[in-house]
Amino acid sequence: SVIQLMFSKYFAQHIQVKGVKIQVKGRINGSRRKRTYIIKKGQTSTQAFNNEISYYQEDCLTIFGILGIKVWIIY
């Protein structure tokens, strides 16, 4: 829902965000094995030189272990 808000007509018109990629990795919902979930919206090519990319990584401590969250914003 937050990603849909970012790509609404008004928001994309003023900030020029081309795409967003979010990766969540770890033991989600207490599963025995770690899993990786990737959410992509818009143009998410990280290999192109003509795009500017902002990247942020953060770790979150849960009762099941550490959950890693990475966010790429392409504009």
N, CA, C, O and CB atoms as a CASP TS submission, in Angstrom:
PFRMAT TS
TARGET T0000
AUTHOR 0000-0000-0000
METHOD Language model
MODEL 1
PARENT N/A
ATOM      1  N   SER     1       0.817  -1.197   0.000  1.00  0.00           N
ATOM      2  CA  SER     1       0.000   0.000   0.000  1.00  0.00           C
ATOM      3  C   SER     1       0.860   1.261   0.000  1.00  0.00           C
ATOM      4  O   SER     1       0.506   2.251  -0.639  1.00  0.00           O
ATOM      5  CB  SER     1      -0.929  -0.002   1.201  1.00  0.00           C
ATOM      6  N   VAL     2       1.988   1.232   0.712  1.00  0.00           N
ATOM      7  CA  VAL     2       2.888   2.389   0.735  1.00  0.00           C
ATOM      8  C   VAL     2       3.554   2.556  -0.630  1.00  0.00           C
ATOM      9  O   VAL     2       3.754   3.677  -1.098  1.00  0.00           O
ATOM     10  CB  VAL     2       3.962   2.231   1.848  1.00  0.00           C
ATOM     11  N   ILE     3       3.892   1.439  -1.259  1.00  0.00           N
ATOM     12  CA  ILE     3       4.513   1.497  -2.585  1.00  0.00           C
ATOM     13  C   ILE     3       3.526   2.041  -3.610  1.00  0.00           C
ATOM     14  O   ILE     3       3.918   2.800  -4.497  1.00  0.00           O
ATOM     15  CB  ILE     3       5.012   0.102  -3.014  1.00  0.00           C
ATOM     16  N   GLN     4       2.261   1.672  -3.506  1.00  0.00           N
ATOM     17  CA  GLN     4       1.241   2.215  -4.403  1.00  0.00           C
ATOM     18  C   GLN     4       1.116   3.725  -4.226  1.00  0.00           C
ATOM     19  O   GLN     4       0.916   4.454  -5.198  1.00  0.00           O
ATOM     20  CB  GLN     4      -0.117   1.537  -4.151  1.00  0.00           C
ATOM     21  N   LEU     5       1.234   4.189  -2.986  1.00  0.00           N
ATOM     22  CA  LEU     5       1.171   5.627  -2.716  1.00  0.00           C
ATOM     23  C   LEU     5       2.337   6.351  -3.364  1.00  0.00           C
ATOM     24  O   LEU     5       2.173   7.451  -3.891  1.00  0.00           O
ATOM     25  CB  LEU     5       1.161   5.892  -1.210  1.00  0.00           C
ATOM     26  N   MET     6       3.532   5.731  -3.327  1.00  0.00           N
ATOM     27  CA  MET     6       4.700   6.352  -3.930  1.00  0.00           C
ATOM     28  C   MET     6       4.548   6.523  -5.434  1.00  0.00           C
ATOM     29  O   MET     6       5.083   7.470  -6.011  1.00  0.00           O
ATOM     30  CB  MET     6       5.931   5.536  -3.630  1.00  0.00           C
ATOM     31  N   PHE     7       3.824   5.614  -6.068  1.00  0.00           N
ATOM     32  CA  PHE     7       3.670   5.682  -7.507  1.00  0.00           C
ATOM     33  C   PHE     7       2.329   6.261  -7.936  1.00  0.00           C
ATOM     34  O   PHE     7       1.916   6.104  -9.084  1.00  0.00           O
ATOM     35  CB  PHE     7       3.838   4.321  -8.093  1.00  0.00           C
ATOM     36  N   SER     8       1.668   6.918  -7.026  1.00  0.00           N
ATOM     37  CA  SER     8       0.447   7.598  -7.432  1.00  0.00           C
ATOM     38  C   SER     8       0.802   8.738  -8.380  1.00  0.00           C
ATOM     39  O   SER     8       1.956   9.160  -8.447  1.00  0.00           O
ATOM     40  CB  SER     8      -0.333   8.126  -6.197  1.00  0.00           C
ATOM     41  N   LYS     9      -0.163   9.220  -9.088  1.00  0.00           N
ATOM     42  CA  LYS     9       0.084  10.215 -10.137  1.00  0.00           C
ATOM     43  C   LYS     9       0.736  11.478  -9.577  1.00  0.00           C
ATOM     44  O   LYS     9       1.651  12.015 -10.202  1.00  0.00           O
ATOM     45  CB  LYS     9      -1.226  10.577 -10.840  1.00  0.00           C
ATOM     46  N   TYR    10       0.301  11.955  -8.443  1.00  0.00           N
ATOM     47  CA  TYR    10       0.832  13.192  -7.876  1.00  0.00           C
ATOM     48  C   TYR    10       2.268  13.012  -7.397  1.00  0.00           C
ATOM     49  O   TYR    10       3.120  13.855  -7.675  1.00  0.00           O
ATOM     50  CB  TYR    10      -0.047  13.667  -6.722  1.00  0.00           C
ATOM     51  N   PHE    11       2.546  11.931  -6.686  1.00  0.00           N
ATOM     52  CA  PHE    11       3.873  11.712  -6.102  1.00  0.00           C
ATOM     53  C   PHE    11       4.932  11.517  -7.184  1.00  0.00           C
ATOM     54  O   PHE    11       5.986  12.151  -7.134  1.00  0.00           O
ATOM     55  CB  PHE    11       3.851  10.496  -5.170  1.00  0.00           C
ATOM     56  N   ALA    12       4.669  10.656  -8.151  1.00  0.00           N
ATOM     57  CA  ALA    12       5.647  10.368  -9.203  1.00  0.00           C
ATOM     58  C   ALA    12       5.894  11.588 -10.084  1.00  0.00           C
ATOM     59  O   ALA    12       6.965  11.717 -10.676  1.00  0.00           O
ATOM     60  CB  ALA    12       5.173   9.194 -10.062  1.00  0.00           C
ATOM     61  N   GLN    13       4.927  12.471 -10.174  1.00  0.00           N
ATOM     62  CA  GLN    13       5.061  13.651 -11.013  1.00  0.00           C
ATOM     63  C   GLN    13       6.063  14.645 -10.416  1.00  0.00           C
ATOM     64  O   GLN    13       6.781  15.306 -11.167  1.00  0.00           O
ATOM     65  CB  GLN    13       3.699  14.320 -11.202  1.00  0.00           C
ATOM     66  N   HIS    14       6.131  14.767  -9.100  1.00  0.00           N
ATOM     67  CA  HIS    14       6.950  15.789  -8.471  1.00  0.00           C
ATOM     68  C   HIS    14       8.322  15.304  -8.008  1.00  0.00           C
ATOM     69  O   HIS    14       9.254  16.103  -7.922  1.00  0.00           O
ATOM     70  CB  HIS    14       6.220  16.349  -7.317  1.00  0.00           C
ATOM     71  N   ILE    15       8.465  14.025  -7.711  1.00  0.00           N
ATOM     72  CA  ILE    15       9.736  13.552  -7.170  1.00  0.00           C
ATOM     73  C   ILE    15      10.534  12.764  -8.198  1.00  0.00           C
ATOM     74  O   ILE    15      11.734  12.571  -8.005  1.00  0.00           O
ATOM     75  CB  ILE    15       9.495  12.696  -5.943  1.00  0.00           C
ATOM     76  N   GLN    16       9.931  12.307  -9.264  1.00  0.00           N
ATOM     77  CA  GLN    16      10.607  11.612 -10.357  1.00  0.00           C
ATOM     78  C   GLN    16      11.204  10.271  -9.921  1.00  0.00           C
ATOM     79  O   GLN    16      12.309   9.932 -10.344  1.00  0.00           O
ATOM     80  CB  GLN    16      11.698  12.494 -10.927  1.00  0.00           C
ATOM     81  N   VAL    17      10.511   9.515  -9.099  1.00  0.00           N
ATOM     82  CA  VAL    17      10.940   8.179  -8.704  1.00  0.00           C
ATOM     83  C   VAL    17      10.561   7.217  -9.817  1.00  0.00           C
ATOM     84  O   VAL    17       9.398   7.143 -10.214  1.00  0.00           O
ATOM     85  CB  VAL    17      10.301   7.749  -7.340  1.00  0.00           C
ATOM     86  N   LYS    18      11.564   6.468 -10.330  1.00  0.00           N
ATOM     87  CA  LYS    18      11.307   5.512 -11.403  1.00  0.00           C
ATOM     88  C   LYS    18      10.948   4.135 -10.872  1.00  0.00           C
ATOM     89  O   LYS    18      10.150   3.427 -11.486  1.00  0.00           O
ATOM     90  CB  LYS    18      12.513   5.410 -12.306  1.00  0.00           C
ATOM     91  N   GLY    19      11.520   3.747  -9.751  1.00  0.00           N
ATOM     92  CA  GLY    19      11.245   2.418  -9.229  1.00  0.00           C
ATOM     93  C   GLY    19      11.715   2.247  -7.795  1.00  0.00           C
ATOM     94  O   GLY    19      12.541   3.009  -7.292  1.00  0.00           O
ATOM     95  N   VAL    20      11.164   1.218  -7.146  1.00  0.00           N
ATOM     96  CA  VAL    20      11.512   0.885  -5.769  1.00  0.00           C
ATOM     97  C   VAL    20      11.664  -0.624  -5.679  1.00  0.00           C
ATOM     98  O   VAL    20      10.852  -1.371  -6.225  1.00  0.00           O
ATOM     99  CB  VAL    20      10.434   1.408  -4.759  1.00  0.00           C
ATOM    100  N   LYS    21      12.712  -1.072  -4.983  1.00  0.00           N
ATOM    101  CA  LYS    21      12.931  -2.485  -4.745  1.00  0.00           C
ATOM    102  C   LYS    21      13.188  -2.673  -3.254  1.00  0.00           C
ATOM    103  O   LYS    21      14.058  -2.012  -2.687  1.00  0.00           O
ATOM    104  CB  LYS    21      14.118  -3.032  -5.603  1.00  0.00           C
ATOM    105  N   ILE    22      12.434  -3.573  -2.614  1.00  0.00           N
ATOM    106  CA  ILE    22      12.565  -3.842  -1.190  1.00  0.00           C
ATOM    107  C   ILE    22      12.840  -5.330  -1.011  1.00  0.00           C
ATOM    108  O   ILE    22      12.123  -6.165  -1.562  1.00  0.00           O
ATOM    109  CB  ILE    22      11.283  -3.406  -0.407  1.00  0.00           C
ATOM    110  N   GLN    23      13.874  -5.663  -0.246  1.00  0.00           N
ATOM    111  CA  GLN    23      14.222  -7.055   0.018  1.00  0.00           C
ATOM    112  C   GLN    23      14.188  -7.288   1.520  1.00  0.00           C
ATOM    113  O   GLN    23      14.824  -6.562   2.284  1.00  0.00           O
ATOM    114  CB  GLN    23      15.620  -7.410  -0.569  1.00  0.00           C
ATOM    115  N   VAL    24      13.438  -8.313   1.941  1.00  0.00           N
ATOM    116  CA  VAL    24      13.356  -8.707   3.345  1.00  0.00           C
ATOM    117  C   VAL    24      13.892 -10.130   3.429  1.00  0.00           C
ATOM    118  O   VAL    24      13.436 -11.016   2.706  1.00  0.00           O
ATOM    119  CB  VAL    24      11.875  -8.603   3.907  1.00  0.00           C
ATOM    120  N   LYS    25      14.874 -10.347   4.323  1.00  0.00           N
ATOM    121  CA  LYS    25      15.532 -11.643   4.387  1.00  0.00           C
ATOM    122  C   LYS    25      15.707 -12.052   5.846  1.00  0.00           C
ATOM    123  O   LYS    25      16.173 -11.265   6.670  1.00  0.00           O
ATOM    124  CB  LYS    25      16.896 -11.604   3.660  1.00  0.00           C
ATOM    125  N   GLY    26      15.328 -13.297   6.155  1.00  0.00           N
ATOM    126  CA  GLY    26      15.492 -13.816   7.507  1.00  0.00           C
ATOM    127  C   GLY    26      14.410 -14.822   7.839  1.00  0.00           C
ATOM    128  O   GLY    26      13.710 -15.314   6.954  1.00  0.00           O
ATOM    129  N   ARG    27      14.279 -15.122   9.121  1.00  0.00           N
ATOM    130  CA  ARG    27      13.261 -16.064   9.584  1.00  0.00           C
ATOM    131  C   ARG    27      11.959 -15.304   9.786  1.00  0.00           C
ATOM    132  O   ARG    27      11.732 -14.707  10.838  1.00  0.00           O
ATOM    133  CB  ARG    27      13.703 -16.779  10.903  1.00  0.00           C
ATOM    134  N   ILE    28      11.122 -15.331   8.784  1.00  0.00           N
ATOM    135  CA  ILE    28       9.870 -14.582   8.795  1.00  0.00           C
ATOM    136  C   ILE    28       8.767 -15.476   9.353  1.00  0.00           C
ATOM    137  O   ILE    28       8.631 -16.626   8.936  1.00  0.00           O
ATOM    138  CB  ILE    28       9.505 -14.073   7.365  1.00  0.00           C
ATOM    139  N   ASN    29       7.980 -14.955  10.293  1.00  0.00           N
ATOM    140  CA  ASN    29       6.880 -15.666  10.956  1.00  0.00           C
ATOM    141  C   ASN    29       7.350 -16.930  11.661  1.00  0.00           C
ATOM    142  O   ASN    29       6.586 -17.890  11.763  1.00  0.00           O
ATOM    143  CB  ASN    29       5.806 -16.019   9.947  1.00  0.00           C
ATOM    144  N   GLY    30       8.574 -16.955  12.145  1.00  0.00           N
ATOM    145  CA  GLY    30       9.076 -18.080  12.922  1.00  0.00           C
ATOM    146  C   GLY    30       9.366 -19.332  12.129  1.00  0.00           C
ATOM    147  O   GLY    30       9.408 -20.423  12.698  1.00  0.00           O
ATOM    148  N   SER    31       9.568 -19.206  10.834  1.00  0.00           N
ATOM    149  CA  SER    31       9.865 -20.385  10.022  1.00  0.00           C
ATOM    150  C   SER    31      11.224 -20.961  10.416  1.00  0.00           C
ATOM    151  O   SER    31      12.069 -20.250  10.960  1.00  0.00           O
ATOM    152  CB  SER    31       9.842 -20.032   8.514  1.00  0.00           C
ATOM    153  N   ARG    32      11.433 -22.241  10.142  1.00  0.00           N
ATOM    154  CA  ARG    32      12.682 -22.908  10.512  1.00  0.00           C
ATOM    155  C   ARG    32      13.837 -22.448   9.629  1.00  0.00           C
ATOM    156  O   ARG    32      14.981 -22.396  10.080  1.00  0.00           O
ATOM    157  CB  ARG    32      12.524 -24.427  10.417  1.00  0.00           C
ATOM    158  N   ARG    33      13.545 -22.117   8.378  1.00  0.00           N
ATOM    159  CA  ARG    33      14.582 -21.693   7.437  1.00  0.00           C
ATOM    160  C   ARG    33      14.412 -20.219   7.121  1.00  0.00           C
ATOM    161  O   ARG    33      13.310 -19.675   7.195  1.00  0.00           O
ATOM    162  CB  ARG    33      14.534 -22.533   6.141  1.00  0.00           C
ATOM    163  N   LYS    34      15.522 -19.581   6.765  1.00  0.00           N
ATOM    164  CA  LYS    34      15.416 -18.177   6.374  1.00  0.00           C
ATOM    165  C   LYS    34      14.846 -18.091   4.960  1.00  0.00           C
ATOM    166  O   LYS    34      15.071 -18.975   4.133  1.00  0.00           O
ATOM    167  CB  LYS    34      16.800 -17.468   6.455  1.00  0.00           C
ATOM    168  N   ARG    35      14.129 -17.051   4.705  1.00  0.00           N
ATOM    169  CA  ARG    35      13.497 -16.827   3.405  1.00  0.00           C
ATOM    170  C   ARG    35      13.816 -15.416   2.930  1.00  0.00           C
ATOM    171  O   ARG    35      14.155 -14.533   3.718  1.00  0.00           O
ATOM    172  CB  ARG    35      11.959 -17.045   3.485  1.00  0.00           C
ATOM    173  N   THR    36      13.696 -15.232   1.619  1.00  0.00           N
ATOM    174  CA  THR    36      13.922 -13.929   1.021  1.00  0.00           C
ATOM    175  C   THR    36      12.671 -13.515   0.260  1.00  0.00           C
ATOM    176  O   THR    36      12.203 -14.241  -0.617  1.00  0.00           O
ATOM    177  CB  THR    36      15.162 -13.948   0.088  1.00  0.00           C
ATOM    178  N   TYR    37      12.138 -12.367   0.590  1.00  0.00           N
ATOM    179  CA  TYR    37      11.006 -11.793  -0.131  1.00  0.00           C
ATOM    180  C   TYR    37      11.470 -10.517  -0.805  1.00  0.00           C
ATOM    181  O   TYR    37      12.121  -9.679  -0.181  1.00  0.00           O
ATOM    182  CB  TYR    37       9.802 -11.516   0.821  1.00  0.00           C
ATOM    183  N   ILE    38      11.134 -10.369  -2.083  1.00  0.00           N
ATOM    184  CA  ILE    38      11.507  -9.181  -2.849  1.00  0.00           C
ATOM    185  C   ILE    38      10.239  -8.543  -3.400  1.00  0.00           C
ATOM    186  O   ILE    38       9.416  -9.211  -4.026  1.00  0.00           O
ATOM    187  CB  ILE    38      12.501  -9.537  -4.003  1.00  0.00           C
ATOM    188  N   ILE    39      10.092  -7.251  -3.162  1.00  0.00           N
ATOM    189  CA  ILE    39       8.963  -6.478  -3.670  1.00  0.00           C
ATOM    190  C   ILE    39       9.535  -5.457  -4.639  1.00  0.00           C
ATOM    191  O   ILE    39      10.416  -4.677  -4.277  1.00  0.00           O
ATOM    192  CB  ILE    39       8.145  -5.785  -2.505  1.00  0.00           C
ATOM    193  N   LYS    40       9.031  -5.460  -5.877  1.00  0.00           N
ATOM    194  CA  LYS    40       9.496  -4.522  -6.900  1.00  0.00           C
ATOM    195  C   LYS    40       8.306  -3.743  -7.441  1.00  0.00           C
ATOM    196  O   LYS    40       7.205  -4.273  -7.592  1.00  0.00           O
ATOM    197  CB  LYS    40      10.235  -5.267  -8.050  1.00  0.00           C
ATOM    198  N   LYS    41       8.556  -2.486  -7.724  1.00  0.00           N
ATOM    199  CA  LYS    41       7.538  -1.641  -8.344  1.00  0.00           C
ATOM    200  C   LYS    41       8.228  -0.655  -9.263  1.00  0.00           C
ATOM    201  O   LYS    41       9.148   0.043  -8.836  1.00  0.00           O
ATOM    202  CB  LYS    41       6.682  -0.898  -7.275  1.00  0.00           C
ATOM    203  N   GLY    42       7.809  -0.583 -10.504  1.00  0.00           N
ATOM    204  CA  GLY    42       8.401   0.347 -11.458  1.00  0.00           C
ATOM    205  C   GLY    42       9.670  -0.200 -12.066  1.00  0.00           C
ATOM    206  O   GLY    42       9.882  -1.413 -12.079  1.00  0.00           O
ATOM    207  N   GLN    43      10.518   0.679 -12.568  1.00  0.00           N
ATOM    208  CA  GLN    43      11.787   0.313 -13.190  1.00  0.00           C
ATOM    209  C   GLN    43      12.809   0.064 -12.087  1.00  0.00           C
ATOM    210  O   GLN    43      13.141   0.980 -11.335  1.00  0.00           O
ATOM    211  CB  GLN    43      12.282   1.426 -14.174  1.00  0.00           C
ATOM    212  N   THR    44      13.314  -1.170 -11.983  1.00  0.00           N
ATOM    213  CA  THR    44      14.218  -1.523 -10.890  1.00  0.00           C
ATOM    214  C   THR    44      15.574  -2.005 -11.383  1.00  0.00           C
ATOM    215  O   THR    44      16.226  -2.797 -10.702  1.00  0.00           O
ATOM    216  CB  THR    44      13.591  -2.584 -10.028  1.00  0.00           C
ATOM    217  N   SER    45      16.003  -1.553 -12.531  1.00  0.00           N
ATOM    218  CA  SER    45      17.298  -1.960 -13.052  1.00  0.00           C
ATOM    219  C   SER    45      18.414  -1.254 -12.281  1.00  0.00           C
ATOM    220  O   SER    45      18.503  -0.027 -12.291  1.00  0.00           O
ATOM    221  CB  SER    45      17.399  -1.651 -14.561  1.00  0.00           C
ATOM    222  N   THR    46      19.263  -2.040 -11.614  1.00  0.00           N
ATOM    223  CA  THR    46      20.374  -1.467 -10.864  1.00  0.00           C
ATOM    224  C   THR    46      21.665  -1.485 -11.674  1.00  0.00           C
ATOM    225  O   THR    46      22.710  -1.078 -11.166  1.00  0.00           O
ATOM    226  CB  THR    46      20.571  -2.219  -9.558  1.00  0.00           C
ATOM    227  N   GLN    47      21.617  -1.948 -12.928  1.00  0.00           N
ATOM    228  CA  GLN    47      22.803  -2.057 -13.766  1.00  0.00           C
ATOM    229  C   GLN    47      22.989  -0.862 -14.706  1.00  0.00           C
ATOM    230  O   GLN    47      24.072  -0.686 -15.263  1.00  0.00           O
ATOM    231  CB  GLN    47      22.733  -3.324 -14.571  1.00  0.00           C
ATOM    232  N   ALA    48      21.972  -0.055 -14.888  1.00  0.00           N
ATOM    233  CA  ALA    48      22.039   1.070 -15.823  1.00  0.00           C
ATOM    234  C   ALA    48      22.802   2.241 -15.201  1.00  0.00           C
ATOM    235  O   ALA    48      22.627   2.554 -14.024  1.00  0.00           O
ATOM    236  CB  ALA    48      20.619   1.515 -16.235  1.00  0.00           C
ATOM    237  N   PHE    49      23.650   2.883 -16.006  1.00  0.00           N
ATOM    238  CA  PHE    49      24.436   4.014 -15.524  1.00  0.00           C
ATOM    239  C   PHE    49      23.660   5.324 -15.552  1.00  0.00           C
ATOM    240  O   PHE    49      24.048   6.275 -14.873  1.00  0.00           O
ATOM    241  CB  PHE    49      25.690   4.153 -16.347  1.00  0.00           C
ATOM    242  N   ASN    50      22.573   5.401 -16.321  1.00  0.00           N
ATOM    243  CA  ASN    50      21.839   6.657 -16.438  1.00  0.00           C
ATOM    244  C   ASN    50      20.837   6.853 -15.295  1.00  0.00           C
ATOM    245  O   ASN    50      20.179   7.892 -15.233  1.00  0.00           O
ATOM    246  CB  ASN    50      21.113   6.706 -17.771  1.00  0.00           C
ATOM    247  N   ASN    51      20.708   5.868 -14.383  1.00  0.00           N
ATOM    248  CA  ASN    51      19.812   6.011 -13.239  1.00  0.00           C
ATOM    249  C   ASN    51      20.610   6.312 -11.987  1.00  0.00           C
ATOM    250  O   ASN    51      21.707   5.787 -11.796  1.00  0.00           O
ATOM    251  CB  ASN    51      18.967   4.744 -13.042  1.00  0.00           C
ATOM    252  N   GLU    52      20.059   7.153 -11.142  1.00  0.00           N
ATOM    253  CA  GLU    52      20.671   7.412  -9.846  1.00  0.00           C
ATOM    254  C   GLU    52      19.957   6.542  -8.825  1.00  0.00           C
ATOM    255  O   GLU    52      18.728   6.460  -8.827  1.00  0.00           O
ATOM    256  CB  GLU    52      20.593   8.934  -9.459  1.00  0.00           C
ATOM    257  N   ILE    53      20.726   5.885  -7.943  1.00  0.00           N
ATOM    258  CA  ILE    53      20.158   4.909  -7.020  1.00  0.00           C
ATOM    259  C   ILE    53      20.519   5.301  -5.588  1.00  0.00           C
ATOM    260  O   ILE    53      21.675   5.590  -5.277  1.00  0.00           O
ATOM    261  CB  ILE    53      20.664   3.474  -7.345  1.00  0.00           C
ATOM    262  N   SER    54      19.505   5.303  -4.728  1.00  0.00           N
ATOM    263  CA  SER    54      19.727   5.466  -3.291  1.00  0.00           C
ATOM    264  C   SER    54      19.489   4.106  -2.652  1.00  0.00           C
ATOM    265  O   SER    54      18.520   3.421  -2.978  1.00  0.00           O
ATOM    266  CB  SER    54      18.782   6.576  -2.668  1.00  0.00           C
ATOM    267  N   TYR    55      20.383   3.713  -1.732  1.00  0.00           N
ATOM    268  CA  TYR    55      20.338   2.390  -1.119  1.00  0.00           C
ATOM    269  C   TYR    55      20.442   2.526   0.385  1.00  0.00           C
ATOM    270  O   TYR    55      21.213   3.341   0.892  1.00  0.00           O
ATOM    271  CB  TYR    55      21.465   1.490  -1.661  1.00  0.00           C
ATOM    272  N   TYR    56      19.663   1.725   1.101  1.00  0.00           N
ATOM    273  CA  TYR    56      19.745   1.728   2.559  1.00  0.00           C
ATOM    274  C   TYR    56      19.531   0.313   3.065  1.00  0.00           C
ATOM    275  O   TYR    56      18.703  -0.424   2.531  1.00  0.00           O
ATOM    276  CB  TYR    56      18.703   2.700   3.182  1.00  0.00           C
ATOM    277  N   GLN    57      20.276  -0.067   4.094  1.00  0.00           N
ATOM    278  CA  GLN    57      20.174  -1.394   4.687  1.00  0.00           C
ATOM    279  C   GLN    57      20.052  -1.258   6.194  1.00  0.00           C
ATOM    280  O   GLN    57      20.747  -0.450   6.811  1.00  0.00           O
ATOM    281  CB  GLN    57      21.395  -2.269   4.312  1.00  0.00           C
ATOM    282  N   GLU    58      19.174  -2.043   6.780  1.00  0.00           N
ATOM    283  CA  GLU    58      18.990  -2.011   8.229  1.00  0.00           C
ATOM    284  C   GLU    58      18.661  -3.415   8.718  1.00  0.00           C
ATOM    285  O   GLU    58      18.013  -4.190   8.014  1.00  0.00           O
ATOM    286  CB  GLU    58      17.870  -1.009   8.632  1.00  0.00           C
ATOM    287  N   ASP    59      19.106  -3.734   9.916  1.00  0.00           N
ATOM    288  CA  ASP    59      18.805  -5.010  10.555  1.00  0.00           C
ATOM    289  C   ASP    59      17.792  -4.786  11.662  1.00  0.00           C
ATOM    290  O   ASP    59      17.797  -3.755  12.335  1.00  0.00           O
ATOM    291  CB  ASP    59      20.089  -5.673  11.112  1.00  0.00           C
ATOM    292  N   CYS    60      16.921  -5.773  11.837  1.00  0.00           N
ATOM    293  CA  CYS    60      15.869  -5.689  12.840  1.00  0.00           C
ATOM    294  C   CYS    60      15.936  -6.942  13.699  1.00  0.00           C
ATOM    295  O   CYS    60      15.936  -8.049  13.162  1.00  0.00           O
ATOM    296  CB  CYS    60      14.459  -5.530  12.180  1.00  0.00           C
ATOM    297  N   LEU    61      15.993  -6.800  14.999  1.00  0.00           N
ATOM    298  CA  LEU    61      16.039  -7.931  15.908  1.00  0.00           C
ATOM    299  C   LEU    61      14.618  -8.339  16.287  1.00  0.00           C
ATOM    300  O   LEU    61      13.853  -7.532  16.815  1.00  0.00           O
ATOM    301  CB  LEU    61      16.866  -7.589  17.166  1.00  0.00           C
ATOM    302  N   THR    62      14.274  -9.594  16.016  1.00  0.00           N
ATOM    303  CA  THR    62      12.961 -10.130  16.366  1.00  0.00           C
ATOM    304  C   THR    62      13.156 -11.277  17.355  1.00  0.00           C
ATOM    305  O   THR    62      14.291 -11.628  17.678  1.00  0.00           O
ATOM    306  CB  THR    62      12.186 -10.610  15.092  1.00  0.00           C
ATOM    307  N   ILE    63      12.075 -11.856  17.833  1.00  0.00           N
ATOM    308  CA  ILE    63      12.197 -12.980  18.762  1.00  0.00           C
ATOM    309  C   ILE    63      12.691 -14.233  18.045  1.00  0.00           C
ATOM    310  O   ILE    63      13.142 -15.172  18.701  1.00  0.00           O
ATOM    311  CB  ILE    63      10.853 -13.259  19.443  1.00  0.00           C
ATOM    312  N   PHE    64      12.618 -14.270  16.721  1.00  0.00           N
ATOM    313  CA  PHE    64      13.070 -15.414  15.942  1.00  0.00           C
ATOM    314  C   PHE    64      14.499 -15.256  15.440  1.00  0.00           C
ATOM    315  O   PHE    64      15.077 -16.226  14.951  1.00  0.00           O
ATOM    316  CB  PHE    64      12.147 -15.632  14.777  1.00  0.00           C
ATOM    317  N   GLY    65      15.080 -14.084  15.544  1.00  0.00           N
ATOM    318  CA  GLY    65      16.423 -13.830  15.057  1.00  0.00           C
ATOM    319  C   GLY    65      16.502 -12.473  14.384  1.00  0.00           C
ATOM    320  O   GLY    65      15.659 -11.606  14.611  1.00  0.00           O
ATOM    321  N   ILE    66      17.516 -12.296  13.559  1.00  0.00           N
ATOM    322  CA  ILE    66      17.733 -11.010  12.887  1.00  0.00           C
ATOM    323  C   ILE    66      17.066 -11.026  11.516  1.00  0.00           C
ATOM    324  O   ILE    66      17.186 -11.994  10.765  1.00  0.00           O
ATOM    325  CB  ILE    66      19.249 -10.706  12.750  1.00  0.00           C
ATOM    326  N   LEU    67      16.376  -9.960  11.206  1.00  0.00           N
ATOM    327  CA  LEU    67      15.691  -9.782   9.930  1.00  0.00           C
ATOM    328  C   LEU    67      16.377  -8.634   9.198  1.00  0.00           C
ATOM    329  O   LEU    67      16.461  -7.528   9.732  1.00  0.00           O
ATOM    330  CB  LEU    67      14.154  -9.499  10.129  1.00  0.00           C
ATOM    331  N   GLY    68      16.867  -8.878   7.989  1.00  0.00           N
ATOM    332  CA  GLY    68      17.542  -7.849   7.214  1.00  0.00           C
ATOM    333  C   GLY    68      16.605  -7.211   6.207  1.00  0.00           C
ATOM    334  O   GLY    68      15.860  -7.908   5.519  1.00  0.00           O
ATOM    335  N   ILE    69      16.640  -5.900   6.119  1.00  0.00           N
ATOM    336  CA  ILE    69      15.789  -5.161   5.187  1.00  0.00           C
ATOM    337  C   ILE    69      16.677  -4.255   4.347  1.00  0.00           C
ATOM    338  O   ILE    69      17.469  -3.477   4.880  1.00  0.00           O
ATOM    339  CB  ILE    69      14.695  -4.332   5.944  1.00  0.00           C
ATOM    340  N   LYS    70      16.537  -4.363   3.022  1.00  0.00           N
ATOM    341  CA  LYS    70      17.293  -3.522   2.099  1.00  0.00           C
ATOM    342  C   LYS    70      16.300  -2.799   1.192  1.00  0.00           C
ATOM    343  O   LYS    70      15.303  -3.379   0.761  1.00  0.00           O
ATOM    344  CB  LYS    70      18.316  -4.368   1.259  1.00  0.00           C
ATOM    345  N   VAL    71      16.582  -1.538   0.910  1.00  0.00           N
ATOM    346  CA  VAL    71      15.700  -0.721   0.078  1.00  0.00           C
ATOM    347  C   VAL    71      16.542  -0.004  -0.985  1.00  0.00           C
ATOM    348  O   VAL    71      17.534   0.647  -0.660  1.00  0.00           O
ATOM    349  CB  VAL    71      14.903   0.309   0.950  1.00  0.00           C
ATOM    350  N   TRP    72      16.145  -0.125  -2.240  1.00  0.00           N
ATOM    351  CA  TRP    72      16.743   0.598  -3.353  1.00  0.00           C
ATOM    352  C   TRP    72      15.673   1.545  -3.897  1.00  0.00           C
ATOM    353  O   TRP    72      14.537   1.131  -4.130  1.00  0.00           O
ATOM    354  CB  TRP    72      17.276  -0.387  -4.471  1.00  0.00           C
ATOM    355  N   ILE    73      16.030   2.808  -4.098  1.00  0.00           N
ATOM    356  CA  ILE    73      15.126   3.776  -4.742  1.00  0.00           C
ATOM    357  C   ILE    73      15.840   4.265  -5.990  1.00  0.00           C
ATOM    358  O   ILE    73      16.932   4.828  -5.908  1.00  0.00           O
ATOM    359  CB  ILE    73      14.749   4.987  -3.773  1.00  0.00           C
ATOM    360  N   ILE    74      15.229   4.050  -7.139  1.00  0.00           N
ATOM    361  CA  ILE    74      15.805   4.417  -8.421  1.00  0.00           C
ATOM    362  C   ILE    74      15.084   5.672  -8.923  1.00  0.00           C
ATOM    363  O   ILE    74      13.858   5.687  -9.028  1.00  0.00           O
ATOM    364  CB  ILE    74      15.692   3.239  -9.454  1.00  0.00           C
ATOM    365  N   TYR    75      15.849   6.721  -9.231  1.00  0.00           N
ATOM    366  CA  TYR    75      15.250   7.944  -9.776  1.00  0.00           C
ATOM    367  C   TYR    75      16.174   8.578 -10.762  1.00  0.00           C
ATOM    368  O   TYR    75      15.849   9.619 -11.332  1.00  0.00           O
ATOM    369  CB  TYR    75      14.912   8.933  -8.674  1.00  0.00           C
TER
END
